[in-house]
Amino acid sequence: MSLEEQFAQAQLDSKNLPERPDNMTLLKIYALFKQGSAGDATGERPGMTDFVGRAKFDAWAALKGTSLDDARQQYIDLIEGLK
């Protein structure tokens, strides 16, 4: 199975985890998914009143420079570890 197919399968698997991950793990899942699908963070950083949006953007921006393939592999590994 190619890395792209494994990434797509991990996306499906992430919706059926046995238990809900903690917030920090959810942020990591989100950031790795965004980096693996869209590359480096783009756009404006959300304002001070958008706590969730700001945390998500910051988690994604922290992965700046991580290649798509590396982010996808980390995402796959993380989801596999949570299953």
C-alpha distances in whole Angstrom, upper triangle without the diagonal:
4,7,8,6,6,10,11,10,12,15,15,15,18,20,20,21,24,26,27,26,29,30,29,26,26,27,24,21,23,23,20,19,21,21,17,18,21,22,25,28,30,33,36,36,37,41,42,43,39,38,34,34,35,33,30,31,32,29,26,29,29,25,27,26,22,20,17,14,16,17,14,13,16,16,12,15,18,16,15,19,20,19
4,5,5,6,9,10,11,12,14,16,16,18,21,22,22,25,27,27,26,29,30,28,25,25,25,23,20,21,21,18,17,19,18,14,15,18,19,22,25,27,30,33,33,35,38,40,41,37,36,33,32,33,31,28,28,29,26,24,26,26,23,24,22,19,16,14,11,13,15,11,11,15,14,12,14,17,16,16,19,21,20
4,5,5,6,9,10,10,12,14,15,16,19,20,20,24,25,25,24,26,26,25,22,22,22,19,17,18,18,14,13,16,14,11,12,15,16,19,21,24,27,30,30,31,35,37,37,34,33,30,28,29,28,24,25,26,23,20,23,23,19,20,19,16,13,10,8,10,11,7,7,11,11,9,11,14,14,14,17,19,18
4,5,5,6,9,10,11,13,14,15,18,19,20,24,25,25,24,26,26,25,22,21,21,19,16,17,17,14,12,14,13,10,10,13,14,18,20,22,25,28,28,30,33,35,36,32,32,28,27,28,27,23,24,25,22,20,22,23,19,20,19,16,13,10,9,12,11,8,9,13,11,10,13,15,15,15,18,20,19
4,5,5,6,9,10,11,12,14,16,17,19,22,24,24,23,26,26,26,23,22,23,20,17,18,19,16,14,16,16,13,13,16,18,21,23,25,28,31,31,32,36,37,37,34,33,29,28,30,28,25,26,27,24,22,25,25,22,23,23,19,17,14,12,14,14,10,11,14,13,10,14,16,14,14,18,19,18
4,5,5,6,9,10,10,12,15,15,16,19,21,21,20,23,24,23,20,19,20,18,15,17,17,14,12,16,16,12,13,17,18,21,23,25,28,31,30,31,35,36,36,33,32,28,27,29,27,23,25,26,23,21,24,24,20,22,22,18,16,13,11,13,12,9,9,11,10,7,10,12,11,10,14,15,14
4,5,5,6,9,10,10,13,15,15,19,20,20,19,21,21,21,17,16,17,15,12,13,14,11,9,12,12,9,9,13,14,17,19,21,24,27,26,27,31,32,33,29,28,25,24,25,23,20,21,22,19,17,20,20,17,19,19,16,14,11,9,11,10,6,7,10,7,6,10,11,10,11,14,15,15
4,5,5,7,9,10,12,14,15,19,20,20,19,22,22,22,19,17,19,17,14,14,16,13,10,13,14,11,10,14,16,19,20,22,25,27,27,28,31,33,33,29,29,25,24,26,24,21,22,24,21,19,22,23,20,22,22,19,17,13,13,15,13,9,11,13,10,9,13,14,11,13,16,16,15
4,5,5,6,9,10,11,13,16,18,18,18,21,22,22,19,17,19,18,14,15,17,15,12,15,17,13,14,17,19,22,23,25,28,30,30,30,34,35,35,31,30,26,26,28,26,22,24,26,23,21,24,25,22,24,24,21,19,16,15,16,15,11,12,14,11,8,12,13,10,10,14,14,12
4,5,5,6,9,10,10,14,15,15,15,18,19,18,15,14,16,14,11,12,14,12,10,13,14,12,13,16,18,20,21,24,26,28,27,28,31,32,32,28,27,23,23,25,23,20,21,23,19,18,22,22,19,22,22,19,18,15,14,14,12,9,10,11,8,6,9,9,6,8,11,11,10
4,5,5,7,9,11,14,15,15,15,18,18,18,15,13,15,14,10,11,13,11,8,11,13,11,11,14,16,19,19,22,24,26,25,25,28,30,29,26,25,21,21,23,21,17,19,21,18,17,20,21,19,21,22,19,18,15,15,16,13,10,12,12,9,8,12,11,8,11,14,12,12
4,5,6,7,10,13,15,15,15,19,19,20,17,15,17,17,13,14,16,15,12,15,17,15,14,18,20,23,23,25,27,29,28,28,31,32,31,28,27,23,23,25,24,20,23,24,22,20,24,25,22,25,26,23,22,18,18,19,17,14,15,16,12,11,14,13,10,12,15,13,12
4,5,5,7,10,12,12,13,17,18,19,15,14,17,16,12,14,17,15,13,16,18,16,16,20,22,24,24,27,29,30,29,29,32,33,32,28,27,23,24,26,24,21,23,25,21,21,24,24,22,25,26,23,22,19,19,19,17,14,14,14,11,9,12,11,7,8,11,10,8
4,5,6,10,10,10,10,13,14,15,12,10,13,12,9,11,14,12,11,14,16,15,15,18,20,22,22,24,26,27,26,25,28,29,28,25,23,20,20,22,20,17,20,21,18,18,21,22,20,23,24,21,21,18,18,18,15,13,14,13,10,9,11,10,6,9,11,9,8
4,6,9,10,10,11,14,15,17,14,12,15,15,11,12,16,15,13,16,19,17,17,20,22,24,23,25,27,28,27,26,29,29,28,25,23,20,20,23,21,18,21,23,20,20,24,24,23,25,27,24,24,21,21,22,19,16,18,17,13,13,15,13,10,12,14,11,11
4,6,8,9,11,15,17,18,15,14,17,17,14,15,19,18,16,19,21,20,20,23,25,27,27,29,30,32,30,29,32,32,31,28,26,23,24,26,24,21,24,26,23,23,27,27,25,28,30,27,27,24,23,23,21,18,19,18,15,14,15,14,10,12,13,10,8
4,5,7,8,12,14,16,13,12,15,15,12,15,18,17,16,19,21,20,21,24,25,27,26,29,30,32,30,29,31,31,30,27,25,22,23,25,22,20,24,25,21,22,26,25,24,27,29,26,26,24,23,22,20,18,18,17,14,13,14,11,8,10,10,7,6
4,7,9,13,16,17,14,14,18,18,15,18,21,20,19,23,25,23,24,27,29,30,30,32,34,35,33,32,34,33,32,29,27,24,26,28,25,23,26,27,24,25,28,28,27,30,32,29,29,27,26,25,23,21,21,20,17,16,16,14,11,12,11,8,6
4,6,9,12,14,12,12,16,16,14,16,19,19,19,22,24,23,24,27,28,29,28,31,32,33,30,29,31,30,29,26,24,21,23,25,22,21,24,25,22,23,27,26,26,29,31,28,29,27,27,26,23,22,22,20,17,17,17,14,12,13,12,8,9
4,7,9,11,9,9,12,13,12,14,17,17,17,19,22,22,22,25,26,26,25,28,29,29,27,25,27,27,25,23,20,17,19,21,18,17,21,22,19,20,24,23,23,26,29,26,27,26,26,24,21,21,21,19,16,17,17,13,12,14,13,9,11
4,7,8,6,6,10,10,9,12,14,15,15,18,19,20,21,23,24,24,23,26,27,27,25,24,26,25,24,22,19,16,18,19,16,15,19,19,16,18,21,20,20,24,26,23,25,23,24,22,19,19,19,16,14,15,15,11,10,13,11,8,10
4,6,5,6,9,10,11,12,14,16,17,18,20,21,22,24,24,24,23,26,27,26,23,22,24,23,22,20,17,14,17,18,14,14,18,17,15,17,20,19,20,23,26,23,26,25,25,23,20,21,21,18,16,18,17,13,13,16,14,11,14
4,5,5,6,9,10,10,12,14,15,16,18,20,21,22,22,22,20,22,23,23,20,18,20,19,18,16,13,10,13,14,10,11,14,14,12,14,17,16,17,21,24,22,24,23,24,22,19,20,21,18,16,18,18,14,15,18,16,14,17
4,5,5,6,9,10,11,12,14,15,16,18,20,21,20,20,18,21,22,22,19,18,20,19,19,17,14,12,14,14,10,10,13,12,9,12,15,13,15,18,21,19,22,21,22,20,17,18,19,15,14,17,16,12,14,17,15,13,17
4,5,5,6,9,10,10,12,14,15,16,18,20,20,19,19,22,23,23,21,21,23,22,22,19,17,14,16,16,12,11,15,14,11,13,16,14,14,18,20,18,20,19,20,18,15,16,16,12,11,13,13,9,10,13,11,10,13
4,5,5,6,9,10,10,12,14,15,16,18,18,18,17,20,21,21,19,18,21,20,20,17,15,11,13,14,11,9,13,13,10,12,15,15,15,18,21,19,20,19,20,18,15,15,16,14,11,14,14,10,10,14,13,11,14
4,5,5,6,9,10,11,12,14,15,16,16,15,14,17,18,18,16,15,18,18,18,15,12,10,10,11,8,6,9,9,6,8,12,11,12,15,18,16,18,17,19,17,14,15,16,13,12,15,15,12,13,16,16,14,17
4,5,5,6,8,10,10,12,14,15,15,14,14,17,19,20,17,18,21,21,21,18,16,13,14,14,10,9,11,11,7,8,11,10,10,13,16,13,16,15,16,14,11,12,13,10,8,12,12,9,11,14,13,12,16
4,6,5,6,9,10,10,12,14,14,15,15,18,20,21,19,19,22,23,23,19,17,14,14,15,13,10,12,13,10,10,13,13,12,15,17,14,16,14,15,14,10,10,12,9,6,10,10,7,8,12,12,11,13
4,6,5,6,9,10,11,12,13,13,12,15,16,17,16,16,19,20,20,16,15,12,11,13,10,7,9,11,8,7,11,12,11,14,16,14,16,14,16,15,11,11,14,12,9,12,14,11,11,15,15,14,16
4,5,5,6,8,10,10,10,10,9,12,15,16,14,15,18,19,20,17,15,13,12,12,10,7,8,9,6,4,8,8,7,10,13,11,13,12,14,13,9,11,13,11,9,13,14,12,13,16,17,16,19
4,5,5,6,8,10,9,10,11,14,17,19,17,19,22,23,24,21,19,16,15,16,14,11,11,12,9,7,10,10,8,11,12,9,10,9,10,9,5,7,9,7,6,9,11,9,11,14,14,14,17
4,6,5,6,8,9,11,11,14,17,19,18,19,22,24,24,21,20,16,15,16,15,11,12,14,11,9,12,13,11,13,14,12,12,9,11,11,7,7,10,9,6,9,12,11,11,14,15,15,17
4,5,5,5,7,8,8,10,13,15,15,16,20,21,22,19,18,15,13,14,13,10,10,12,10,7,10,12,10,11,13,11,12,9,12,12,9,9,13,12,10,13,15,14,14,18,19,19,20
4,6,5,4,6,7,10,14,16,16,18,21,23,24,21,20,18,16,16,15,12,11,12,10,7,9,10,7,8,9,7,8,6,9,9,6,8,11,10,9,13,15,14,15,18,19,19,21
4,6,6,9,11,14,17,19,19,21,25,26,27,24,23,20,19,19,18,15,14,16,13,10,12,13,10,11,11,9,8,5,7,8,5,5,8,9,8,10,13,13,13,16,18,18,20
4,6,9,11,13,15,18,19,20,24,26,27,23,23,20,18,19,19,15,15,17,15,11,14,15,13,13,13,12,10,7,9,11,9,8,12,12,11,13,16,16,15,18,20,20,21
4,7,8,9,12,15,16,18,22,24,25,22,22,19,17,18,18,14,13,15,14,10,12,14,12,11,12,11,10,8,11,13,10,11,14,15,13,16,19,18,19,21,23,23,25
4,7,9,12,15,16,18,22,24,26,22,22,20,18,18,17,14,13,14,13,9,10,12,9,8,8,8,7,6,10,11,9,10,14,14,13,16,18,18,19,22,23,24,25
4,6,10,13,13,16,19,22,23,21,20,19,16,15,15,13,10,11,11,8,7,9,7,5,7,8,9,9,13,13,11,13,16,15,15,18,20,19,21,24,24,25,27
4,7,9,9,12,16,18,20,17,17,16,13,12,13,10,7,9,9,6,5,9,8,7,10,11,12,12,16,15,13,15,18,17,16,20,21,20,21,25,25,25,27
4,7,9,11,15,18,19,17,18,17,13,13,14,12,9,11,12,9,8,12,12,10,12,14,15,15,18,19,16,18,21,21,20,23,25,24,25,28,29,28,30
4,7,9,12,15,17,15,16,16,12,12,14,13,9,12,14,12,10,14,15,13,16,18,19,18,22,22,20,21,25,24,22,26,28,26,27,30,31,30,33
4,6,9,12,14,12,14,14,11,10,13,12,9,11,14,12,11,15,16,15,18,20,21,21,25,25,22,24,27,25,24,28,29,28,28,32,32,31,34
4,7,9,11,10,11,11,8,6,10,10,6,8,11,11,9,12,15,14,18,19,21,21,25,24,21,23,26,24,23,27,28,26,27,30,30,29,32
4,7,8,6,8,9,6,5,9,9,7,9,12,12,12,15,17,17,21,22,24,24,27,26,23,25,28,26,24,28,29,26,27,31,31,29,32
4,6,6,8,10,8,7,11,12,11,12,15,16,15,17,20,20,24,25,27,27,30,29,26,28,31,29,27,31,32,29,30,34,33,32,34
4,6,6,10,9,7,10,13,12,12,15,17,16,18,21,21,25,26,29,29,32,31,27,30,32,29,28,32,32,29,30,34,33,31,34
4,6,9,9,9,11,13,13,14,17,18,19,20,23,24,28,28,31,30,33,32,29,31,33,30,29,32,33,30,30,34,33,31,34
4,6,5,6,9,10,10,12,14,15,16,18,20,21,25,26,28,27,30,29,26,27,30,27,25,29,30,27,27,31,30,28,31
4,6,5,6,9,10,10,12,14,15,16,19,20,24,24,27,26,29,28,24,26,28,25,23,27,28,24,25,28,28,26,28
4,5,5,6,9,10,11,12,14,15,17,19,23,23,25,24,26,25,22,23,25,22,20,24,25,21,21,25,25,22,25
4,6,5,6,9,10,11,12,14,16,17,21,21,23,22,25,24,20,22,24,22,20,23,25,22,22,26,26,24,26
4,5,5,6,9,10,10,12,15,16,19,20,22,22,25,24,20,22,25,22,21,24,25,22,23,27,26,25,28
4,6,5,6,9,10,11,13,15,19,18,21,21,23,22,18,20,22,20,18,22,22,19,20,24,23,22,25
4,5,5,6,9,10,12,13,17,16,19,18,20,19,16,17,20,17,15,19,20,17,18,22,21,20,23
4,5,5,6,9,10,11,15,15,17,17,20,19,16,18,20,18,17,20,22,19,20,24,24,23,26
4,5,5,6,9,10,14,14,17,18,20,19,16,18,20,18,17,21,21,19,21,24,23,23,26
4,6,5,7,10,13,13,15,16,18,16,13,15,17,14,14,17,18,15,17,20,20,19,22
4,5,6,7,11,10,13,13,15,14,11,13,16,13,13,16,17,15,17,20,20,20,23
4,5,5,9,10,13,14,17,15,13,16,18,16,16,19,20,18,20,24,23,23,26
4,6,9,9,13,14,16,14,12,15,17,14,15,19,19,17,19,22,22,22,25
4,6,6,9,10,13,10,8,12,13,11,12,16,16,15,17,20,20,21,23
4,6,9,10,13,12,10,14,16,14,15,18,19,18,21,23,23,24,27
4,6,9,12,10,10,13,15,14,16,18,19,19,22,24,24,25,28
4,7,8,6,6,10,11,10,12,15,15,16,18,20,20,22,24
4,5,5,6,8,10,11,12,14,15,16,18,20,21,23,25
4,6,5,6,9,10,10,12,14,15,16,18,20,21,23
4,5,5,6,9,10,10,12,14,15,16,18,20,21
4,5,5,6,9,10,11,12,14,15,16,19,20
4,5,5,6,9,10,10,12,14,15,17,19
4,5,5,6,9,10,11,12,14,15,17
4,5,5,6,9,10,10,12,14,16
4,5,5,6,9,10,10,12,14
4,5,5,6,9,10,11,13
4,5,5,6,9,10,11
4,6,5,6,9,10
4,5,5,6,9
4,5,5,6
4,5,5
4,6
4
